[in-house]
């Protein structure tokens, strides 16, 4: 039976991914034994095993022994290692990112001529199962939503500190011969950058908060004084979304009787604002500023140790590279982005900027005769 190499490779990957997911969900269930979520995780592990069974049948159909396709011990070990460090919520986000990629691949495979109609129906059920996994953990993810928002502020602040001070220190290393001068110069720029970033984040979030609170207070006032006008406005908005007349009437009837619901619907539908989106400016500024300086100090550590420039510079790049990878991992995880792509993007951007700045420092040192050492 003729089959493309690409299809076989995708079937192998699907089989391996489902096996790994079953093992990982079982592992997490074991770690959370005795908690209500453990049973849910075990059910999902069982479903993932059934999915693996489907792909095993597909592989056998085309003469491939599933026993030759083994789950990645490295991947499973990484989850075992990460789970106690990043916790249940972030581990779920990590698993979901893998499932999103699987859903995309499965959707593409629905068009494959190598699957018959019955197999395609099975694959549709598998896609539905994968989509439902996210729904199964809505409550758990809602508990970490605020934490994820702060993680985003923290890692973005750290990323800016890392990249900017790595570039500054690399430039100073190219211009000066004394590692302590590089460390002190980088620290001064880092402190200034931390204050700038923290104050900037505070002002930005404060202005955004004021705008949103103004809208919220205006709507609250309208709900008390002219609720019928808001219902009329809401009717136009919801109708424009394409809802049926019956659905619109039901929503409006509920909103007319419940002023809190009316306020919520008008704020969200007309202005696109959710009350949980209203951030605390002081907290946002503090987190951004503090993590900026944390990121700034990391590439300066070798210079503070007074190691020679020839050793300090590569060590600084290594430390920064490791932290950029962690930052990329956290940004991708909290925002639902491709983890590998984001990590590579930050590494290329950060280390590339440092390399260019180092060259500029060398050129400046040569042209201007700067040499402090």
C-alpha beads as a LAMMPS data file, in Angstrom:
LAMMPS data file: protein, C-alpha beads

373 atoms
372 bonds

1 atom types
1 bond types

-500.0 500.0 xlo xhi
-500.0 500.0 ylo yhi
-500.0 500.0 zlo zhi

Masses

1 110.0

Atoms # bond

1 1 1 0.000 0.000 0.000
2 1 1 1.569 3.299 -1.144
3 1 1 2.051 5.919 1.542
4 1 1 4.202 9.063 1.765
5 1 1 7.178 9.282 4.115
6 1 1 5.728 12.549 5.486
7 1 1 2.512 10.779 6.562
8 1 1 4.443 7.981 8.300
9 1 1 6.645 10.525 10.108
10 1 1 3.569 12.410 11.325
11 1 1 1.874 9.184 12.443
12 1 1 5.015 8.211 14.384
13 1 1 5.168 11.644 16.002
14 1 1 1.465 11.483 16.898
15 1 1 1.895 8.017 18.438
16 1 1 4.952 9.113 20.423
17 1 1 3.287 12.346 21.615
18 1 1 0.175 10.522 22.812
19 1 1 2.254 7.941 24.688
20 1 1 4.285 10.695 26.342
21 1 1 1.152 12.645 27.299
22 1 1 -0.404 9.539 28.876
23 1 1 2.746 8.952 30.944
24 1 1 3.039 12.621 31.979
25 1 1 -0.630 12.977 32.976
26 1 1 -0.336 9.768 35.019
27 1 1 2.828 11.074 36.658
28 1 1 1.152 14.370 37.639
29 1 1 -1.920 12.470 38.909
30 1 1 0.388 10.431 41.116
31 1 1 2.009 13.584 42.499
32 1 1 -1.465 14.997 43.292
33 1 1 -2.870 11.747 44.681
34 1 1 -5.755 12.304 47.088
35 1 1 -6.839 15.564 45.439
36 1 1 -10.009 15.754 43.271
37 1 1 -7.968 16.781 40.213
38 1 1 -6.032 13.503 40.343
39 1 1 -9.021 11.461 39.068
40 1 1 -9.541 13.904 36.191
41 1 1 -5.875 13.606 35.225
42 1 1 -6.051 9.804 35.271
43 1 1 -9.096 9.884 32.973
44 1 1 -7.212 12.119 30.546
45 1 1 -4.186 9.782 30.723
46 1 1 -6.495 6.899 29.772
47 1 1 -7.907 8.902 26.836
48 1 1 -4.373 9.705 25.647
49 1 1 -3.560 5.967 25.768
50 1 1 -6.591 5.303 23.564
51 1 1 -5.337 7.944 21.114
52 1 1 -1.948 6.224 21.060
53 1 1 -3.769 2.967 20.278
54 1 1 -5.385 4.594 17.235
55 1 1 -2.014 5.706 15.876
56 1 1 -0.540 2.271 16.601
57 1 1 -3.216 0.758 14.339
58 1 1 -2.432 3.286 11.586
59 1 1 1.271 2.452 11.794
60 1 1 0.599 -1.291 11.632
61 1 1 -1.672 -0.723 8.636
62 1 1 1.325 0.644 6.741
63 1 1 3.815 -1.958 7.943
64 1 1 5.437 -0.008 10.791
65 1 1 5.899 -1.774 14.138
66 1 1 4.755 0.663 16.894
67 1 1 7.241 -1.005 19.263
68 1 1 10.026 0.701 17.320
69 1 1 8.611 4.126 18.273
70 1 1 9.555 4.882 21.874
71 1 1 8.447 7.814 24.063
72 1 1 11.184 10.344 24.793
73 1 1 12.693 9.620 28.190
74 1 1 14.270 13.092 28.136
75 1 1 10.900 14.812 27.686
76 1 1 9.291 12.772 30.467
77 1 1 12.262 13.462 32.764
78 1 1 12.011 17.205 32.041
79 1 1 8.353 17.208 33.090
80 1 1 9.221 15.325 36.280
81 1 1 11.924 17.907 36.953
82 1 1 9.827 20.963 36.055
83 1 1 6.581 20.007 37.797
84 1 1 7.756 20.718 41.383
85 1 1 9.513 23.900 40.192
86 1 1 6.856 25.603 38.042
87 1 1 3.796 24.025 39.672
88 1 1 0.593 22.481 38.342
89 1 1 -0.787 25.564 36.567
90 1 1 2.285 26.268 34.432
91 1 1 2.785 22.555 33.754
92 1 1 -0.765 22.504 32.346
93 1 1 0.085 25.466 30.112
94 1 1 3.137 23.588 28.876
95 1 1 1.090 20.462 28.101
96 1 1 -1.545 22.563 26.342
97 1 1 1.059 24.152 24.071
98 1 1 2.012 20.661 22.883
99 1 1 -1.642 19.736 22.398
100 1 1 -2.242 22.875 20.300
101 1 1 0.490 21.769 17.907
102 1 1 -0.998 18.257 17.820
103 1 1 -4.458 19.631 16.982
104 1 1 -2.989 21.604 14.069
105 1 1 -1.213 18.507 12.741
106 1 1 -4.325 16.324 13.168
107 1 1 -6.452 18.907 11.339
108 1 1 -4.018 18.760 8.414
109 1 1 -4.105 14.952 8.449
110 1 1 -7.894 14.987 8.040
111 1 1 -7.202 15.868 4.391
112 1 1 -4.822 12.937 3.924
113 1 1 -5.816 10.251 1.378
114 1 1 -3.990 7.719 3.597
115 1 1 -6.897 7.692 6.064
116 1 1 -10.241 6.134 5.223
117 1 1 -13.547 7.710 6.276
118 1 1 -13.857 5.653 9.458
119 1 1 -10.317 6.606 10.502
120 1 1 -11.042 10.268 9.794
121 1 1 -14.092 10.078 12.059
122 1 1 -11.863 8.637 14.783
123 1 1 -9.380 11.437 14.221
124 1 1 -12.156 14.028 14.568
125 1 1 -13.057 12.470 17.913
126 1 1 -9.394 12.669 18.973
127 1 1 -9.286 16.369 18.037
128 1 1 -12.467 16.947 20.070
129 1 1 -10.876 15.149 23.054
130 1 1 -7.763 17.308 22.832
131 1 1 -9.850 20.484 22.702
132 1 1 -11.864 19.346 25.721
133 1 1 -8.706 18.910 27.801
134 1 1 -8.413 22.705 28.002
135 1 1 -12.050 22.974 29.104
136 1 1 -11.398 20.388 31.821
137 1 1 -8.916 22.679 33.548
138 1 1 -10.644 26.070 33.292
139 1 1 -11.010 26.290 37.081
140 1 1 -7.347 25.397 37.685
141 1 1 -6.132 27.899 35.088
142 1 1 -8.335 30.685 36.458
143 1 1 -6.469 30.320 39.769
144 1 1 -3.146 31.170 38.105
145 1 1 -4.406 33.912 35.757
146 1 1 -3.267 36.786 37.997
147 1 1 0.019 34.980 38.638
148 1 1 0.565 34.618 34.870
149 1 1 -0.073 38.337 34.384
150 1 1 2.637 39.116 36.949
151 1 1 4.937 36.510 35.390
152 1 1 4.572 38.371 32.090
153 1 1 5.522 41.709 33.721
154 1 1 8.453 40.053 35.474
155 1 1 9.907 38.216 32.497
156 1 1 9.495 41.179 30.141
157 1 1 11.296 43.400 32.657
158 1 1 14.010 40.789 33.106
159 1 1 14.357 40.346 29.361
160 1 1 14.875 44.098 28.844
161 1 1 17.465 44.196 31.629
162 1 1 19.300 41.185 30.256
163 1 1 19.459 42.367 26.650
164 1 1 20.274 46.016 27.370
165 1 1 22.935 45.421 30.027
166 1 1 24.429 42.475 28.119
167 1 1 24.833 44.824 25.141
168 1 1 26.205 47.663 27.315
169 1 1 28.678 45.399 29.134
170 1 1 29.814 43.809 25.877
171 1 1 30.382 47.282 24.406
172 1 1 32.316 48.387 27.496
173 1 1 34.338 45.147 27.400
174 1 1 35.330 46.014 23.839
175 1 1 36.377 49.518 24.880
176 1 1 37.919 48.956 28.339
177 1 1 40.388 46.442 29.673
178 1 1 39.353 46.482 33.331
179 1 1 36.421 44.154 34.178
180 1 1 35.524 46.261 37.250
181 1 1 34.992 49.314 35.045
182 1 1 32.690 47.212 32.882
183 1 1 30.787 45.965 35.965
184 1 1 30.340 49.429 37.474
185 1 1 29.399 51.003 34.149
186 1 1 26.867 48.247 33.498
187 1 1 25.454 48.531 37.037
188 1 1 24.941 52.300 36.715
189 1 1 23.125 51.842 33.406
190 1 1 21.138 48.954 34.957
191 1 1 19.965 51.040 37.937
192 1 1 18.985 53.899 35.639
193 1 1 17.173 51.479 33.324
194 1 1 15.385 49.817 36.249
195 1 1 14.074 53.157 37.500
196 1 1 13.083 54.176 33.975
197 1 1 11.304 50.881 33.263
198 1 1 9.546 50.800 36.646
199 1 1 8.355 54.408 36.418
200 1 1 7.367 53.934 32.761
201 1 1 5.344 50.811 33.589
202 1 1 3.687 52.607 36.536
203 1 1 2.696 55.652 34.430
204 1 1 1.494 53.508 31.521
205 1 1 -0.629 51.168 33.668
206 1 1 -1.921 54.082 35.779
207 1 1 -3.090 55.969 32.661
208 1 1 -4.706 52.798 31.303
209 1 1 -6.360 52.120 34.657
210 1 1 -7.722 55.673 34.869
211 1 1 -9.271 55.410 31.405
212 1 1 -10.866 52.058 32.214
213 1 1 -12.099 53.177 35.637
214 1 1 -13.597 56.305 34.061
215 1 1 -15.523 54.122 31.607
216 1 1 -16.601 51.788 34.417
217 1 1 -17.891 54.646 36.609
218 1 1 -19.701 56.209 33.650
219 1 1 -21.487 52.929 32.897
220 1 1 -22.342 52.392 36.591
221 1 1 -23.939 55.856 36.620
222 1 1 -25.894 55.111 33.437
223 1 1 -27.117 51.773 34.839
224 1 1 -28.597 53.630 37.825
225 1 1 -30.137 56.499 35.877
226 1 1 -30.939 55.400 32.301
227 1 1 -30.856 51.564 32.197
228 1 1 -33.380 51.471 29.323
229 1 1 -30.933 53.431 27.092
230 1 1 -28.146 50.957 27.889
231 1 1 -30.438 48.040 27.036
232 1 1 -31.154 49.732 23.702
233 1 1 -27.423 50.218 23.046
234 1 1 -26.718 46.643 24.052
235 1 1 -29.433 45.407 21.699
236 1 1 -27.748 47.080 18.719
237 1 1 -24.302 45.734 19.655
238 1 1 -25.413 42.130 20.205
239 1 1 -27.590 42.117 17.087
240 1 1 -24.601 43.296 15.029
241 1 1 -22.662 40.249 16.266
242 1 1 -24.993 37.990 14.253
243 1 1 -26.952 36.422 17.127
244 1 1 -30.514 35.249 16.421
245 1 1 -33.433 37.453 17.453
246 1 1 -34.491 34.973 20.169
247 1 1 -30.988 34.902 21.646
248 1 1 -30.775 38.709 21.665
249 1 1 -34.157 38.959 23.429
250 1 1 -33.146 36.426 26.093
251 1 1 -29.883 38.282 26.802
252 1 1 -31.682 41.640 26.979
253 1 1 -34.406 40.256 29.273
254 1 1 -31.765 38.932 31.682
255 1 1 -29.793 42.192 31.506
256 1 1 -32.939 44.282 32.129
257 1 1 -33.615 42.389 35.357
258 1 1 -30.010 42.285 36.564
259 1 1 -28.208 45.646 36.729
260 1 1 -24.851 44.034 37.543
261 1 1 -25.127 41.877 34.426
262 1 1 -26.194 44.917 32.365
263 1 1 -23.115 46.834 33.533
264 1 1 -20.811 43.898 32.786
265 1 1 -22.247 43.342 29.283
266 1 1 -22.084 47.018 28.285
267 1 1 -18.515 47.428 29.577
268 1 1 -17.332 44.273 27.811
269 1 1 -19.347 44.481 24.584
270 1 1 -19.174 48.232 23.939
271 1 1 -15.786 49.140 25.397
272 1 1 -13.952 45.802 25.348
273 1 1 -13.010 46.098 29.018
274 1 1 -13.072 43.348 31.604
275 1 1 -12.837 44.334 35.254
276 1 1 -10.065 41.780 35.826
277 1 1 -8.018 43.646 33.172
278 1 1 -7.727 46.687 35.479
279 1 1 -4.181 46.269 36.817
280 1 1 -2.537 47.726 39.903
281 1 1 -0.021 50.319 38.566
282 1 1 2.217 50.275 41.655
283 1 1 2.518 46.488 41.589
284 1 1 3.172 46.441 37.842
285 1 1 5.864 49.151 38.104
286 1 1 7.544 47.483 41.085
287 1 1 7.644 44.040 39.454
288 1 1 8.937 45.422 36.143
289 1 1 11.649 47.547 37.810
290 1 1 12.835 44.845 40.224
291 1 1 13.084 42.155 37.574
292 1 1 14.837 44.559 35.199
293 1 1 17.666 44.949 37.709
294 1 1 17.709 41.169 38.309
295 1 1 18.140 40.663 34.569
296 1 1 20.765 43.420 34.457
297 1 1 22.954 41.893 37.185
298 1 1 23.203 38.417 35.612
299 1 1 25.512 39.333 32.669
300 1 1 27.624 41.492 35.032
301 1 1 28.481 38.694 37.501
302 1 1 31.751 37.607 35.789
303 1 1 32.950 41.232 35.644
304 1 1 32.234 41.772 39.354
305 1 1 34.366 38.681 40.040
306 1 1 37.255 40.612 38.385
307 1 1 37.879 37.805 35.916
308 1 1 39.935 38.843 32.866
309 1 1 37.890 40.287 29.974
310 1 1 38.809 37.298 27.794
311 1 1 37.038 35.062 30.364
312 1 1 34.377 37.478 31.615
313 1 1 32.906 38.204 28.181
314 1 1 32.148 34.578 27.149
315 1 1 30.903 33.783 30.689
316 1 1 28.646 36.837 30.574
317 1 1 27.254 35.673 27.227
318 1 1 26.749 32.152 28.624
319 1 1 24.907 33.347 31.762
320 1 1 22.770 35.716 29.711
321 1 1 22.056 33.008 27.122
322 1 1 20.815 30.634 29.827
323 1 1 18.588 33.323 31.348
324 1 1 17.281 34.408 27.933
325 1 1 16.280 30.791 27.312
326 1 1 14.414 30.662 30.635
327 1 1 12.763 34.028 29.941
328 1 1 11.753 32.883 26.449
329 1 1 10.324 29.695 27.946
330 1 1 8.239 31.645 30.492
331 1 1 7.035 34.257 27.985
332 1 1 5.964 31.554 25.541
333 1 1 4.318 29.533 28.295
334 1 1 2.334 32.437 29.764
335 1 1 1.279 33.766 26.341
336 1 1 0.611 30.407 24.637
337 1 1 3.353 30.890 22.021
338 1 1 5.688 28.372 20.385
339 1 1 8.294 27.747 23.096
340 1 1 11.250 26.741 20.902
341 1 1 10.650 29.633 18.485
342 1 1 10.431 32.215 21.277
343 1 1 13.590 30.919 23.000
344 1 1 15.578 31.025 19.743
345 1 1 14.179 34.477 18.944
346 1 1 15.345 35.912 22.288
347 1 1 18.740 34.218 22.074
348 1 1 19.425 35.534 18.581
349 1 1 18.194 39.027 19.468
350 1 1 20.024 39.292 22.807
351 1 1 23.329 37.692 21.869
352 1 1 23.299 39.333 18.424
353 1 1 22.849 42.794 19.976
354 1 1 25.685 42.049 22.422
355 1 1 28.005 40.953 19.593
356 1 1 27.329 44.108 17.570
357 1 1 27.818 46.353 20.607
358 1 1 31.103 44.611 21.438
359 1 1 32.340 45.359 17.922
360 1 1 31.266 48.991 18.290
361 1 1 33.220 49.144 21.567
362 1 1 36.317 47.732 19.885
363 1 1 36.032 50.233 17.033
364 1 1 35.537 53.113 19.504
365 1 1 38.536 51.962 21.501
366 1 1 40.694 51.911 18.377
367 1 1 39.472 55.180 16.819
368 1 1 39.297 57.225 20.032
369 1 1 42.286 55.658 21.766
370 1 1 40.237 54.639 24.807
371 1 1 42.117 52.153 26.964
372 1 1 41.513 51.990 30.668
373 1 1 43.120 48.958 32.164

Bonds

1 1 1 2
2 1 2 3
3 1 3 4
4 1 4 5
5 1 5 6
6 1 6 7
7 1 7 8
8 1 8 9
9 1 9 10
10 1 10 11
11 1 11 12
12 1 12 13
13 1 13 14
14 1 14 15
15 1 15 16
16 1 16 17
17 1 17 18
18 1 18 19
19 1 19 20
20 1 20 21
21 1 21 22
22 1 22 23
23 1 23 24
24 1 24 25
25 1 25 26
26 1 26 27
27 1 27 28
28 1 28 29
29 1 29 30
30 1 30 31
31 1 31 32
32 1 32 33
33 1 33 34
34 1 34 35
35 1 35 36
36 1 36 37
37 1 37 38
38 1 38 39
39 1 39 40
40 1 40 41
41 1 41 42
42 1 42 43
43 1 43 44
44 1 44 45
45 1 45 46
46 1 46 47
47 1 47 48
48 1 48 49
49 1 49 50
50 1 50 51
51 1 51 52
52 1 52 53
53 1 53 54
54 1 54 55
55 1 55 56
56 1 56 57
57 1 57 58
58 1 58 59
59 1 59 60
60 1 60 61
61 1 61 62
62 1 62 63
63 1 63 64
64 1 64 65
65 1 65 66
66 1 66 67
67 1 67 68
68 1 68 69
69 1 69 70
70 1 70 71
71 1 71 72
72 1 72 73
73 1 73 74
74 1 74 75
75 1 75 76
76 1 76 77
77 1 77 78
78 1 78 79
79 1 79 80
80 1 80 81
81 1 81 82
82 1 82 83
83 1 83 84
84 1 84 85
85 1 85 86
86 1 86 87
87 1 87 88
88 1 88 89
89 1 89 90
90 1 90 91
91 1 91 92
92 1 92 93
93 1 93 94
94 1 94 95
95 1 95 96
96 1 96 97
97 1 97 98
98 1 98 99
99 1 99 100
100 1 100 101
101 1 101 102
102 1 102 103
103 1 103 104
104 1 104 105
105 1 105 106
106 1 106 107
107 1 107 108
108 1 108 109
109 1 109 110
110 1 110 111
111 1 111 112
112 1 112 113
113 1 113 114
114 1 114 115
115 1 115 116
116 1 116 117
117 1 117 118
118 1 118 119
119 1 119 120
120 1 120 121
121 1 121 122
122 1 122 123
123 1 123 124
124 1 124 125
125 1 125 126
126 1 126 127
127 1 127 128
128 1 128 129
129 1 129 130
130 1 130 131
131 1 131 132
132 1 132 133
133 1 133 134
134 1 134 135
135 1 135 136
136 1 136 137
137 1 137 138
138 1 138 139
139 1 139 140
140 1 140 141
141 1 141 142
142 1 142 143
143 1 143 144
144 1 144 145
145 1 145 146
146 1 146 147
147 1 147 148
148 1 148 149
149 1 149 150
150 1 150 151
151 1 151 152
152 1 152 153
153 1 153 154
154 1 154 155
155 1 155 156
156 1 156 157
157 1 157 158
158 1 158 159
159 1 159 160
160 1 160 161
161 1 161 162
162 1 162 163
163 1 163 164
164 1 164 165
165 1 165 166
166 1 166 167
167 1 167 168
168 1 168 169
169 1 169 170
170 1 170 171
171 1 171 172
172 1 172 173
173 1 173 174
174 1 174 175
175 1 175 176
176 1 176 177
177 1 177 178
178 1 178 179
179 1 179 180
180 1 180 181
181 1 181 182
182 1 182 183
183 1 183 184
184 1 184 185
185 1 185 186
186 1 186 187
187 1 187 188
188 1 188 189
189 1 189 190
190 1 190 191
191 1 191 192
192 1 192 193
193 1 193 194
194 1 194 195
195 1 195 196
196 1 196 197
197 1 197 198
198 1 198 199
199 1 199 200
200 1 200 201
201 1 201 202
202 1 202 203
203 1 203 204
204 1 204 205
205 1 205 206
206 1 206 207
207 1 207 208
208 1 208 209
209 1 209 210
210 1 210 211
211 1 211 212
212 1 212 213
213 1 213 214
214 1 214 215
215 1 215 216
216 1 216 217
217 1 217 218
218 1 218 219
219 1 219 220
220 1 220 221
221 1 221 222
222 1 222 223
223 1 223 224
224 1 224 225
225 1 225 226
226 1 226 227
227 1 227 228
228 1 228 229
229 1 229 230
230 1 230 231
231 1 231 232
232 1 232 233
233 1 233 234
234 1 234 235
235 1 235 236
236 1 236 237
237 1 237 238
238 1 238 239
239 1 239 240
240 1 240 241
241 1 241 242
242 1 242 243
243 1 243 244
244 1 244 245
245 1 245 246
246 1 246 247
247 1 247 248
248 1 248 249
249 1 249 250
250 1 250 251
251 1 251 252
252 1 252 253
253 1 253 254
254 1 254 255
255 1 255 256
256 1 256 257
257 1 257 258
258 1 258 259
259 1 259 260
260 1 260 261
261 1 261 262
262 1 262 263
263 1 263 264
264 1 264 265
265 1 265 266
266 1 266 267
267 1 267 268
268 1 268 269
269 1 269 270
270 1 270 271
271 1 271 272
272 1 272 273
273 1 273 274
274 1 274 275
275 1 275 276
276 1 276 277
277 1 277 278
278 1 278 279
279 1 279 280
280 1 280 281
281 1 281 282
282 1 282 283
283 1 283 284
284 1 284 285
285 1 285 286
286 1 286 287
287 1 287 288
288 1 288 289
289 1 289 290
290 1 290 291
291 1 291 292
292 1 292 293
293 1 293 294
294 1 294 295
295 1 295 296
296 1 296 297
297 1 297 298
298 1 298 299
299 1 299 300
300 1 300 301
301 1 301 302
302 1 302 303
303 1 303 304
304 1 304 305
305 1 305 306
306 1 306 307
307 1 307 308
308 1 308 309
309 1 309 310
310 1 310 311
311 1 311 312
312 1 312 313
313 1 313 314
314 1 314 315
315 1 315 316
316 1 316 317
317 1 317 318
318 1 318 319
319 1 319 320
320 1 320 321
321 1 321 322
322 1 322 323
323 1 323 324
324 1 324 325
325 1 325 326
326 1 326 327
327 1 327 328
328 1 328 329
329 1 329 330
330 1 330 331
331 1 331 332
332 1 332 333
333 1 333 334
334 1 334 335
335 1 335 336
336 1 336 337
337 1 337 338
338 1 338 339
339 1 339 340
340 1 340 341
341 1 341 342
342 1 342 343
343 1 343 344
344 1 344 345
345 1 345 346
346 1 346 347
347 1 347 348
348 1 348 349
349 1 349 350
350 1 350 351
351 1 351 352
352 1 352 353
353 1 353 354
354 1 354 355
355 1 355 356
356 1 356 357
357 1 357 358
358 1 358 359
359 1 359 360
360 1 360 361
361 1 361 362
362 1 362 363
363 1 363 364
364 1 364 365
365 1 365 366
366 1 366 367
367 1 367 368
368 1 368 369
369 1 369 370
370 1 370 371
371 1 371 372
372 1 372 373
